[in-house]
Amino acid sequence: MAKPKCVLAYSGGLDTSVAIRWIAETYQVDVIAVAVDVGEERDYEGIRNKGEQVGAVEALVVDAKEEFFSEHITRALAANLTYEGKYVAFTSLARPLLAKEQVRVALEKGAQYVAHGCTGKGNDQVRFEVSYAALAPELEVIAPAREWGMNRDEEEAYAKQHGIPVPEKSKYSTDVNLWGRSIECDDIEDPAQPPPEDAWEWTVNPLEAPDEPAEVVVTFDRGVPVALDGEQMDGVSLVGKLNELGGAHGVGRVNMMENRLVGIKSRELYEAPAATILLEAHRDLESLVLDRETMHLKAHLELKWSELIYYGLWFTPLREALDAFMAETQKTVSGEVTVKLYKGHAEAVARTSPNSLYDLSLATYGAGDAFDQTASRGFIEVFGLPARVAAQARRKSE
């Protein structure tokens, strides 16, 4: 009789490698390992082979970089995704895609279970499991790291006992995709101390960045970046090039205290050069082409959209409704923005668009001023009327 099947979100690391064997033995199931490439630049063929070597009946690799850019990063740009004012939320942005591919494989293979390697203290367990529930609520969830009760040393002992390769112990816990890199653990956990320099990999120390600034011109078409310095590029290549360019100038470092979804405050380090540059350019172009009321309302809705993504609520009606609003606002967000990169900073310094709402004849204080300044008296009279009426009422009651 065939065993039930479990599809595991597989990274190739110690936790998920141990999870293959542990799930198979504990639940008496066949484990299918699925690794999803969202731009981590890792040896995915080696990961696939390792999954089979440590006990998976099948190990699959899904290349989802293009979809990550076209369906997730572009939406993040449209909504100027930033959690708590600093974090571009690249990890939470990718998790729904990983879960979707995992569920797709589970349904294709007739699996009964899906599993992940997240701990019970982090945000990712929520993102995976809420996504599973939205996509295929009939699938049962296995979360070995919450269940097995092993610490790191016990995990390594279990791995050695079962012939599972134990990677060299890393000082930090990291997560990487096309949109950014996160760094946790060890010295980083003390918020009273500056971040250790060896934690950074994508970005040079801003103090050691080139003394001469660099400039890059980003071209947008309806809110989507399509070219750098006039050269048309696919999204994955464009983001990769900006990660290199921004990192060389120390752009994209984030050092913050973060409120996790589960209620814990954590000290987090992030590197996101391309995201930092593109968000700066995108916001700047929007300020040129969007009217005031749309911009002000959009800023409020961006906060909600960012929360939804951080909380793992990608597959929800509210995210889809907000996406519809964001998409409508992007219809005029086309043009070019020049961004200056200098010692850790990315600053939009020039912008042009065929849809610009800027009118020099109205804005200028010099020759050619077409603004009728005498009209302002009547405007102020009407605009200030509620304040005047309220003030008069207060005086009568005093």
DRENDOVO-340839 format. One record per residue (C-alpha): x, y, z; residue in three letters; residue number from 0; chain. Coordinates in steps of 0.5 Angstrom, whole numbers, always signed. Example, Ala and Ser with C-alpha at 12.3 -4.5 7.8 and 13.67 -1.06 7.14 Angstrom:
NODE     x     y     z doza tikol lumgu
NODE   +25    -9   +16  ALA     0     A
NODE   +27    -2   +14  SER     1     A
//
This chain:
NODE     x     y     z doza tikol lumgu
NODE    +0    +0    +0  MET     0     A
NODE    +3    +7    -2  ALA     1     A
NODE    +5   +12    +4  LYS     2     A
NODE    +1   +18    +4  PRO     3     A
NODE    +6   +24    +1  LYS     4     A
NODE    +8   +31    +4  CYS     5     A
NODE   +11   +36    +0  VAL     6     A
NODE   +16   +40    +4  LEU     7     A
NODE   +19   +47    +3  ALA     8     A
NODE   +26   +45    +2  TYR     9     A
NODE   +32   +50    +3  SER    10     A
NODE   +38   +45    +3  GLY    11     A
NODE   +40   +47   +10  GLY    12     A
NODE   +40   +43   +16  LEU    13     A
NODE   +33   +45   +19  ASP    14     A
NODE   +30   +42   +13  THR    15     A
NODE   +35   +37   +11  SER    16     A
NODE   +33   +34   +18  VAL    17     A
NODE   +26   +35   +17  ALA    18     A
NODE   +26   +30   +11  ILE    19     A
NODE   +28   +25   +15  ARG    20     A
NODE   +24   +27   +21  TRP    21     A
NODE   +18   +28   +18  ILE    22     A
NODE   +18   +21   +14  ALA    23     A
NODE   +20   +17   +20  GLU    24     A
NODE   +15   +21   +25  THR    25     A
NODE    +9   +21   +20  TYR    26     A
NODE   +10   +15   +16  GLN    27     A
NODE   +10   +19    +9  VAL    28     A
NODE   +14   +20    +3  ASP    29     A
NODE   +17   +27    +3  VAL    30     A
NODE   +17   +31    -3  ILE    31     A
NODE   +22   +37    -3  ALA    32     A
NODE   +21   +43    -7  VAL    33     A
NODE   +26   +49    -7  ALA    34     A
NODE   +24   +55   -11  VAL    35     A
NODE   +29   +60   -14  ASP    36     A
NODE   +27   +67   -13  VAL    37     A
NODE   +34   +70   -14  GLY    38     A
NODE   +38   +67    -8  GLU    39     A
NODE   +44   +65   -13  GLU    40     A
NODE   +45   +58   -10  ARG    41     A
NODE   +47   +51   -13  ASP    42     A
NODE   +40   +49   -14  TYR    43     A
NODE   +42   +43   -17  GLU    44     A
NODE   +46   +41   -11  GLY    45     A
NODE   +40   +43    -7  ILE    46     A
NODE   +36   +38   -11  ARG    47     A
NODE   +41   +32   -10  ASN    48     A
NODE   +42   +33    -3  LYS    49     A
NODE   +34   +33    -2  GLY    50     A
NODE   +34   +26    -5  GLU    51     A
NODE   +41   +24    -2  GLN    52     A
NODE   +38   +25    +5  VAL    53     A
NODE   +31   +22    +4  GLY    54     A
NODE   +26   +25    +0  ALA    55     A
NODE   +23   +21    -5  VAL    56     A
NODE   +23   +26   -10  GLU    57     A
NODE   +27   +33   -10  ALA    58     A
NODE   +24   +39   -15  LEU    59     A
NODE   +27   +46   -16  VAL    60     A
NODE   +22   +51   -19  VAL    61     A
NODE   +25   +57   -22  ASP    62     A
NODE   +21   +63   -20  ALA    63     A
NODE   +25   +69   -21  LYS    64     A
NODE   +21   +72   -27  GLU    65     A
NODE   +15   +71   -23  GLU    66     A
NODE   +17   +74   -17  PHE    67     A
NODE   +19   +80   -21  PHE    68     A
NODE   +13   +81   -25  SER    69     A
NODE    +8   +79   -20  GLU    70     A
NODE   +11   +81   -13  HIS    71     A
NODE   +16   +86   -14  ILE    72     A
NODE   +12   +90   -19  THR    73     A
NODE    +6   +90   -14  ARG    74     A
NODE   +11   +92    -9  ALA    75     A
NODE   +13   +98   -13  LEU    76     A
NODE    +6  +100   -14  ALA    77     A
NODE    +5  +100    -7  ALA    78     A
NODE   +12  +103    -5  ASN    79     A
NODE   +12   +97    +0  LEU    80     A
NODE   +16   +99    +6  THR    81     A
NODE   +14   +96   +13  TYR    82     A
NODE   +15  +101   +19  GLU    83     A
NODE   +18  +106   +15  GLY    84     A
NODE   +25  +102   +14  LYS    85     A
NODE   +24   +95   +12  TYR    86     A
NODE   +22   +93    +4  VAL    87     A
NODE   +19   +87    +7  ALA    88     A
NODE   +23   +82    +1  PHE    89     A
NODE   +22   +76    +5  THR    90     A
NODE   +15   +76    +6  SER    91     A
NODE   +14   +79    -1  LEU    92     A
NODE   +17   +72    -3  ALA    93     A
NODE   +14   +67    +2  ARG    94     A
NODE    +7   +67    -2  PRO    95     A
NODE   +10   +65    -8  LEU    96     A
NODE   +14   +59    -5  LEU    97     A
NODE    +8   +57    -2  ALA    98     A
NODE    +4   +57    -8  LYS    99     A
NODE    +9   +53   -12  GLU   100     A
NODE    +9   +48    -6  GLN   101     A
NODE    +1   +47    -6  VAL   102     A
NODE    +1   +46   -13  ARG   103     A
NODE    +6   +41   -13  VAL   104     A
NODE    +2   +38    -7  ALA   105     A
NODE    -4   +38   -11  LEU   106     A
NODE    -1   +35   -17  GLU   107     A
NODE    +2   +29   -13  LYS   108     A
NODE    -4   +28    -9  GLY   109     A
NODE    +0   +29    -3  ALA   110     A
NODE    -4   +30    +4  GLN   111     A
NODE    +1   +34    +8  TYR   112     A
NODE    +5   +40    +7  VAL   113     A
NODE   +11   +42   +11  ALA   114     A
NODE   +16   +48   +13  HIS   115     A
NODE   +22   +49   +17  GLY   116     A
NODE   +20   +55   +20  CYS   117     A
NODE   +21   +56   +28  THR   118     A
NODE   +15   +58   +33  GLY   119     A
NODE   +18   +65   +34  LYS   120     A
NODE   +18   +68   +27  GLY   121     A
NODE   +14   +71   +22  ASN   122     A
NODE   +15   +66   +16  ASP   123     A
NODE   +11   +60   +20  GLN   124     A
NODE    +5   +65   +19  VAL   125     A
NODE    +6   +67   +12  ARG   126     A
NODE    +7   +60   +10  PHE   127     A
NODE    +1   +57   +13  GLU   128     A
NODE    -4   +62   +12  VAL   129     A
NODE    -2   +62    +5  SER   130     A
NODE    -4   +54    +5  TYR   131     A
NODE   -10   +55    +8  ALA   132     A
NODE   -12   +60    +3  ALA   133     A
NODE   -10   +56    -3  LEU   134     A
NODE   -12   +49    -1  ALA   135     A
NODE   -15   +48    +6  PRO   136     A
NODE   -16   +41    +6  GLU   137     A
NODE    -8   +40    +6  LEU   138     A
NODE    -6   +38   +13  GLU   139     A
NODE    +1   +42   +16  VAL   140     A
NODE    +7   +39   +19  ILE   141     A
NODE   +11   +44   +22  ALA   142     A
NODE   +17   +40   +25  PRO   143     A
NODE   +21   +45   +28  ALA   144     A
NODE   +15   +47   +33  ARG   145     A
NODE   +14   +40   +34  GLU   146     A
NODE   +21   +36   +35  TRP   147     A
NODE   +24   +40   +41  GLY   148     A
NODE   +31   +39   +39  MET   149     A
NODE   +36   +45   +40  ASN   150     A
NODE   +41   +46   +35  ARG   151     A
NODE   +46   +41   +38  ASP   152     A
NODE   +41   +36   +38  GLU   153     A
NODE   +39   +37   +31  GLU   154     A
NODE   +47   +36   +29  GLU   155     A
NODE   +47   +30   +33  ALA   156     A
NODE   +41   +27   +30  TYR   157     A
NODE   +44   +29   +23  ALA   158     A
NODE   +50   +25   +24  LYS   159     A
NODE   +46   +19   +27  GLN   160     A
NODE   +42   +19   +20  HIS   161     A
NODE   +48   +21   +15  GLY   162     A
NODE   +45   +28   +14  ILE   163     A
NODE   +51   +33   +12  PRO   164     A
NODE   +52   +38   +17  VAL   165     A
NODE   +54   +45   +14  PRO   166     A
NODE   +59   +49   +17  GLU   167     A
NODE   +56   +53   +23  LYS   168     A
NODE   +55   +60   +20  SER   169     A
NODE   +55   +66   +25  LYS   170     A
NODE   +49   +69   +23  TYR   171     A
NODE   +42   +67   +20  SER   172     A
NODE   +41   +70   +13  THR   173     A
NODE   +35   +69    +8  ASP   174     A
NODE   +36   +72    +1  VAL   175     A
NODE   +32   +73    -5  ASN   176     A
NODE   +32   +78   -11  LEU   177     A
NODE   +30   +84    -7  TRP   178     A
NODE   +34   +83    -1  GLY   179     A
NODE   +38   +80    +4  ARG   180     A
NODE   +37   +79   +12  SER   181     A
NODE   +41   +78   +17  ILE   182     A
NODE   +40   +75   +24  GLU   183     A
NODE   +43   +72   +31  CYS   184     A
NODE   +49   +72   +34  ASP   185     A
NODE   +52   +79   +36  ASP   186     A
NODE   +46   +83   +32  ILE   187     A
NODE   +41   +81   +38  GLU   188     A
NODE   +44   +86   +42  ASP   189     A
NODE   +41   +92   +40  PRO   190     A
NODE   +45   +97   +44  ALA   191     A
NODE   +51   +95   +40  GLN   192     A
NODE   +53   +97   +33  PRO   193     A
NODE   +52   +92   +27  PRO   194     A
NODE   +58   +88   +26  PRO   195     A
NODE   +61   +90   +20  GLU   196     A
NODE   +62   +82   +18  ASP   197     A
NODE   +55   +82   +18  ALA   198     A
NODE   +54   +85   +11  TRP   199     A
NODE   +56   +82    +4  GLU   200     A
NODE   +52   +86    -1  TRP   201     A
NODE   +54   +93    +1  THR   202     A
NODE   +61   +96    +2  VAL   203     A
NODE   +61  +100    +9  ASN   204     A
NODE   +59  +107    +6  PRO   205     A
NODE   +65  +110    +9  LEU   206     A
NODE   +69  +106    +5  GLU   207     A
NODE   +65  +107    -1  ALA   208     A
NODE   +67  +111    -7  PRO   209     A
NODE   +69  +119    -6  ASP   210     A
NODE   +66  +120   -13  GLU   211     A
NODE   +58  +119   -13  PRO   212     A
NODE   +55  +115   -19  ALA   213     A
NODE   +48  +117   -22  GLU   214     A
NODE   +43  +112   -26  VAL   215     A
NODE   +37  +114   -30  VAL   216     A
NODE   +31  +109   -29  VAL   217     A
NODE   +26  +109   -34  THR   218     A
NODE   +19  +107   -32  PHE   219     A
NODE   +13  +104   -36  ASP   220     A
NODE    +7  +105   -32  ARG   221     A
NODE   +10  +104   -26  GLY   222     A
NODE   +15   +98   -28  VAL   223     A
NODE   +22   +99   -29  PRO   224     A
NODE   +24   +97   -36  VAL   225     A
NODE   +31  +101   -37  ALA   226     A
NODE   +37  +103   -34  LEU   227     A
NODE   +41  +109   -37  ASP   228     A
NODE   +37  +108   -43  GLY   229     A
NODE   +38  +100   -44  GLU   230     A
NODE   +32   +96   -44  GLN   231     A
NODE   +33   +90   -39  MET   232     A
NODE   +29   +85   -36  ASP   233     A
NODE   +26   +86   -29  GLY   234     A
NODE   +31   +80   -26  VAL   235     A
NODE   +37   +83   -30  SER   236     A
NODE   +35   +90   -28  LEU   237     A
NODE   +35   +89   -21  VAL   238     A
NODE   +41   +85   -21  GLY   239     A
NODE   +45   +90   -24  LYS   240     A
NODE   +42   +95   -19  LEU   241     A
NODE   +44   +91   -13  ASN   242     A
NODE   +51   +91   -15  GLU   243     A
NODE   +51   +98   -17  LEU   244     A
NODE   +48  +100   -10  GLY   245     A
NODE   +52   +96    -6  GLY   246     A
NODE   +58   +98    -9  ALA   247     A
NODE   +56  +105    -6  HIS   248     A
NODE   +54  +103    +1  GLY   249     A
NODE   +46  +104    -1  VAL   250     A
NODE   +41   +99    +2  GLY   251     A
NODE   +43   +98    +9  ARG   252     A
NODE   +38   +98   +14  VAL   253     A
NODE   +39   +97   +22  ASN   254     A
NODE   +32   +97   +26  MET   255     A
NODE   +28   +95   +31  MET   256     A
NODE   +22   +91   +28  GLU   257     A
NODE   +15   +89   +31  ASN   258     A
NODE   +14   +82   +29  ARG   259     A
NODE    +8   +79   +27  LEU   260     A
NODE    +8   +74   +33  VAL   261     A
NODE    +9   +80   +38  GLY   262     A
NODE   +16   +80   +39  ILE   263     A
NODE   +21   +86   +38  LYS   264     A
NODE   +27   +84   +34  SER   265     A
NODE   +33   +87   +32  ARG   266     A
NODE   +34   +86   +24  GLU   267     A
NODE   +39   +88   +19  LEU   268     A
NODE   +37   +88   +12  TYR   269     A
NODE   +41   +90    +5  GLU   270     A
NODE   +37   +92    -1  ALA   271     A
NODE   +41   +96    -5  PRO   272     A
NODE   +36   +95   -12  ALA   273     A
NODE   +30   +96    -8  ALA   274     A
NODE   +32  +102    -4  THR   275     A
NODE   +34  +105   -11  ILE   276     A
NODE   +28  +103   -15  LEU   277     A
NODE   +23  +106    -9  LEU   278     A
NODE   +26  +112    -9  GLU   279     A
NODE   +26  +113   -16  ALA   280     A
NODE   +19  +111   -16  HIS   281     A
NODE   +16  +115   -11  ARG   282     A
NODE   +19  +121   -14  ASP   283     A
NODE   +16  +120   -21  LEU   284     A
NODE    +9  +119   -17  GLU   285     A
NODE   +10  +126   -14  SER   286     A
NODE   +11  +129   -21  LEU   287     A
NODE    +5  +125   -25  VAL   288     A
NODE    +0  +124   -19  LEU   289     A
NODE    -5  +129   -17  ASP   290     A
NODE    -5  +131    -9  ARG   291     A
NODE   -11  +128    -7  GLU   292     A
NODE    -9  +121   -10  THR   293     A
NODE    -2  +121    -7  MET   294     A
NODE    -5  +123    +0  HIS   295     A
NODE   -10  +117    +0  LEU   296     A
NODE    -5  +112    -4  LYS   297     A
NODE    +0  +114    +2  ALA   298     A
NODE    -5  +111    +7  HIS   299     A
NODE    -7  +105    +3  LEU   300     A
NODE    +0  +104    +2  GLU   301     A
NODE    +1  +103   +10  LEU   302     A
NODE    -5   +98   +10  LYS   303     A
NODE    -2   +94    +4  TRP   304     A
NODE    +5   +93    +7  SER   305     A
NODE    +2   +91   +13  GLU   306     A
NODE    -2   +85    +9  LEU   307     A
NODE    +4   +83    +6  ILE   308     A
NODE    +8   +83   +12  TYR   309     A
NODE    +3   +79   +16  TYR   310     A
NODE    +3   +74   +10  GLY   311     A
NODE    -4   +76    +8  LEU   312     A
NODE    -3   +76    +0  TRP   313     A
NODE    -8   +71    -2  PHE   314     A
NODE   -14   +75    +1  THR   315     A
NODE   -19   +80    -2  PRO   316     A
NODE   -17   +86    +1  LEU   317     A
NODE   -10   +85    -2  ARG   318     A
NODE   -13   +84    -9  GLU   319     A
NODE   -18   +90    -8  ALA   320     A
NODE   -12   +95    -6  LEU   321     A
NODE    -8   +92   -12  ASP   322     A
NODE   -14   +94   -17  ALA   323     A
NODE   -13  +101   -14  PHE   324     A
NODE    -5  +101   -14  MET   325     A
NODE    -6   +99   -21  ALA   326     A
NODE   -10  +105   -23  GLU   327     A
NODE    -5  +110   -20  THR   328     A
NODE    +0  +107   -24  GLN   329     A
NODE    -3  +108   -31  LYS   330     A
NODE    +1  +115   -32  THR   331     A
NODE    +7  +113   -28  VAL   332     A
NODE   +12  +113   -34  SER   333     A
NODE   +18  +117   -35  GLY   334     A
NODE   +25  +117   -33  GLU   335     A
NODE   +29  +119   -26  VAL   336     A
NODE   +36  +120   -25  THR   337     A
NODE   +38  +118   -18  VAL   338     A
NODE   +45  +120   -15  LYS   339     A
NODE   +48  +114   -11  LEU   340     A
NODE   +53  +117    -6  TYR   341     A
NODE   +56  +114    +1  LYS   342     A
NODE   +50  +110    +3  GLY   343     A
NODE   +45  +115    +0  HIS   344     A
NODE   +40  +114    -6  ALA   345     A
NODE   +37  +121    -8  GLU   346     A
NODE   +33  +122   -14  ALA   347     A
NODE   +36  +129   -17  VAL   348     A
NODE   +32  +130   -23  ALA   349     A
NODE   +25  +127   -27  ARG   350     A
NODE   +22  +127   -33  THR   351     A
NODE   +15  +125   -35  SER   352     A
NODE   +10  +126   -41  PRO   353     A
NODE    +5  +125   -36  ASN   354     A
NODE    +8  +131   -32  SER   355     A
NODE    +3  +135   -28  LEU   356     A
NODE    +8  +141   -27  TYR   357     A
NODE    +7  +147   -30  ASP   358     A
NODE   +12  +152   -30  LEU   359     A
NODE    +8  +158   -32  SER   360     A
NODE    +4  +157   -25  LEU   361     A
NODE   +10  +155   -21  ALA   362     A
NODE   +15  +160   -23  THR   363     A
NODE   +16  +167   -19  TYR   364     A
NODE   +20  +170   -25  GLY   365     A
NODE   +18  +172   -32  ALA   366     A
NODE   +12  +169   -35  GLY   367     A
NODE    +8  +168   -28  ASP   368     A
NODE    +1  +166   -31  ALA   369     A
NODE    -2  +165   -24  PHE   370     A
NODE    -7  +170   -22  ASP   371     A
NODE    -5  +172   -15  GLN   372     A
NODE   -11  +176   -14  THR   373     A
NODE   -16  +170   -14  ALA   374     A
NODE   -12  +167    -7  SER   375     A
NODE   -16  +172    -3  ARG   376     A
NODE   -23  +169    -5  GLY   377     A
NODE   -20  +162    -4  PHE   378     A
NODE   -17  +163    +3  ILE   379     A
NODE   -24  +166    +5  GLU   380     A
NODE   -28  +160    +3  VAL   381     A
NODE   -23  +155    +5  PHE   382     A
NODE   -22  +158   +12  GLY   383     A
NODE   -29  +159   +13  LEU   384     A
NODE   -30  +153   +18  PRO   385     A
NODE   -25  +156   +22  ALA   386     A
NODE   -28  +163   +23  ARG   387     A
NODE   -35  +160   +24  VAL   388     A
NODE   -32  +155   +30  ALA   389     A
NODE   -28  +161   +33  ALA   390     A
NODE   -34  +166   +33  GLN   391     A
NODE   -38  +160   +36  ALA   392     A
NODE   -33  +159   +42  ARG   393     A
NODE   -32  +167   +43  ARG   394     A
NODE   -40  +167   +44  LYS   395     A
NODE   -40  +161   +49  SER   396     A
NODE   -34  +164   +53  GLU   397     A
//
